[in-house]
């Protein structure tokens, strides 16, 4: 089970190598990864199933982005990357401003994504985006879904999977971040916004990143629906004008539900939120139900 009690020993070993005290470490997040801030670095500990090979690709992408002058969080130079500590792949990052007092704006996020999508293909072996397969795997591996829940999600997936195979993407494929949102953006201490969290880096349609931003604006406050126009203005293209936009958003939302269903444990607030989303899906709510951040 991926819980803090399992990741603290790995953190302690990394801190020993860095000559830092793990007693001073602050847990930032423990969901997809365990993320701890200590001293001038941030330690990210991946679940056991997220192998060191995949993390090696993430490290290579980040180093390439830095070489391209793209504004991103850099890796710490104090240790080789990635590390394998016990069963966990670990990366160590430069600690930046969490931007709590000046959050990265949707307009700034639009500029960051425009720059990312304009880059050439990186010389790194990356997975091809396959959301349909990802959703099926997550639904089957979840420990909180009932058979009825699984049936609902998979039936919802069927027509969207057919449309995904038929979609023609006007912006084409490139390196995508795959989960761009203001929570995955930080500021350097000089105020420069940077994009972070490259675990989902893949080759896929640029529209996927744009639909992800749109879903976050619809489902979460902040940023809220009105913020998407700020993003669109700086990105330079309005994805809502593309006829496949709504169905791509539905597929992205389904992936978010399924992924969180896989990660959530019984009896937690995360489980309650996932099941609340599924109840709304089952009811076929016409109004967009606001989601709680997980």
N, C-alpha and C positions, 0 to 999 in steps of 0.2 A: 504494500500500500504506500502511495506516494504522500507522505505526511512529514511534518517538520522533524519528528523524532528520527526519521530515516535519513534526512538530509543534513542534520546538524553534525554528525561525525565527518561527513565529506567536507563540510565547511571548515571544521576544526583542522583537518589535514591541509587544506588549501591555505588557511591562515598561518599554519606552522611554516609552510614553505615561503610565505610572504613575510614572515617575521612580524605578524600582526596578532593581536589577541582576538580570538573569536568571541570572547565575552563582550567585546565592544560592538559586535555585529548587530545590525538592525534588520529585521525581516521586512522587506518591502512588499513581497507578494509570494504566495505559495499556491499556484493553480496549475497552469501549463508547465511552468518551471518554478523552482525555488530560487528567489532572488534576494540576496542579502547585500547590504551596504556596509563596508568596513573600511575605515581609513580613507584612502584616496581611490578606492576601487569598488566595483560592484561585482559580486560573484554570482554567476548564474549556474544552477545545478539542474540538469535535465533528468527526466524520468529514465529508468533503466532501459525502456524500450526505444528511447531516442538515442540510437547508437553513436559511437564516436565517429564513424564514417560520415554520417549526416552532419555532425557538428564540424567535421573537417571542411566540408563544403561551405558551411556557413562562414567559417573563419576565412576561407579563401575568397568568398564573395565580399566580405567586409574589407579585407585588405585591398581587393581590386577597386572597390568603391573609393576608398581613401586615396588610392593612386590616381583615380580619375578626378579627384578634387570634389567628390560629392559630399555634402554635409551629413555625416553620420557619426554615431558614437564609435570611437576607436577602441581597439583591444589594448589591454595593458601590455607593456613590453617587459614586465618583470618576471614573467613565466612563459614557457612554451605553450602554444595553444593548438588544439584543445588538450585538456588534461583528462586522463581516465583515473578517477578516484573511486576505488571499489567498483561498483556496478554503474556508476554515474559518469557521464560525460560532463565536463565542467569547462566553462569559459570565464575569463576575468577581464573586466572592462574598465575603461576610464570612468571615473565618477563625475557626472555632470550635474548641473542644476536641475532638480526635478520640476522646476517652473511652476511651483504651486502658487506663487504670487503673480506670475505673468504667464498663464497657460499659452501654449502654442495655439494660434488661431486657425480657423478653417481656411482663411485666405493664405496663410503661410503653408499649411498642409498642401494646398493646391499648387503652390510654387514648387514645393519639394517633389511632389509626384510628377509634375511636368518635367522637371529636370531628370528624374529617375527614368521615366519612360522615353526620354530622348537619347539615353546612353546606348552604345552598341552592345551586342551580346557579350557577356563576360566569358573569358576563357576558363570556365568552371563547369564541371558536370553537375547539372541541376535537374531535379525532377520536373516532369511536365505536369502542370496543374490537372488534377483528375478529381473534381469535386464529387462526382456521382459515386465513384468507388469509395472515396473517403466517407461519405455519408453512410453508405451501406455497412462499412466496417465499424463505424462508430455506433450505429444502431444495434448491431449484433453484439458488440463488446460491452455495452452499457449494463451496469448492475442495478440501475434504478428504474428501468423501463419495464412495464408489464407487456404481456403478449399483445394486448389490445393497443398499447402505445406504439409498439414496434410495427404492428399492422398499419396503423394510421400513418406513421411517418414514411413507410415504404410505399404505401399507395399514393401518398402525396408526391413521392419522388418520381413515380413512373412517368407521368406526362412531362415533367421537367427534364428528366433524363433524355427523353426523346428530343425535346427541343434543344437541349445542350448539344446533342450530336449534329443537329441541323443548323445551328447558329452560324451566321457569317459575321465576323467581327470587323467593323470598318477601321478600327485603329490598329489592328494587327497584334502580333505577339511580341513580347519582349521580356526582359527581366521584370518580374513583379514582386512587390513586397508581400502581397496576398492578405495582409490584415492592416492596411493603413488607417490610422485613426489618431486623434490628438493624444490619446493615452500612450501611443507608441512613438511619441515625439518629445524631445527634451530640448533644453537650451544649453549652449555653452555658457560659461560664466560671463562672456562678453555680450550675451543676449541672442546670439545666432541660433535659430531653430535648426535642429537636426533630426533625421529620421532614425529610429532605433528598432530593435527586435526583428532580426532577419531569419528566425527559425523557419518561417514559411516561405522563404525565397524560392521562386520557381520560375519556369518559363511558361507563360500563359498570356491570354488576351488582356490587353491593358484595361478593357472594360470591366474585368473582374475587380481590380483595385477601385475603380470608380463606383461600381455598384456597392462595394463594401463601405465606402464613405457615405453613400446615399442611405444605406440601411442604418448606419450609426446615427445619422441625422434624424431619421424617421423614428427610430426605436428608443433613443436615449436623450434625456435632457439633463445637462447639456450634451451635445451641441444644439439639438432641436432642428426642426425642419427648415426654418428660415436661414440657417447657417449654410445650407448646401449651395445657395446662390453665391455666397462669398467664395466658396471653394471653386465653383464652376468659373467664376470670373477670372481667377488667377490661373486655373488649369488651362483655360483657353478653348474648351470644347464642352458643350452641354450634352452629356450622355443621355439625358431624358428625351432627346430628339431621335434617338435610335429605337427602332421598333422592338428590339429584343430586351429593352431595359427592364420592364416590369417583371418578366419571367426570370431574368438573371438575378434580380433582387430577391425573388421568391426562392430561388435555388440557394442563394447566399444565406438567407435567413434559415432555411432548412438545415444547411450545414452548421450554422451557429448553434441551433438547437441540438443537433445530433452530437456535435463535438463536446458541448457542455454536458450532455447526458452521459457521454463516455467518461468524462473527467470527474463528475460529481459522485460523492459517496452518499449512501443512504443515511437519512437522519440529519442532513446538513441544510443550511440555508440555500446552498447552491442547488440541491435536489428540489427544494420547494419552488425555486424560481424556474427551473427547467420544466417542472410539471405544470406550473401556472401558464407557461407559454404554450404547452401542449394542449391544455384545456381550452385556451383561446383559439387554437388552431382547429380543434375538434368542433367548437361551436360555430366556426366559420365567421368570426366577428368581422363585420364590414369596416368598422373603425380600426385604425392602427393602435393596438394595445402597446402602451409604453413598457419597456423592459427595464429590469434592474441590472446594473453592471455586475458581472461575475469576475 
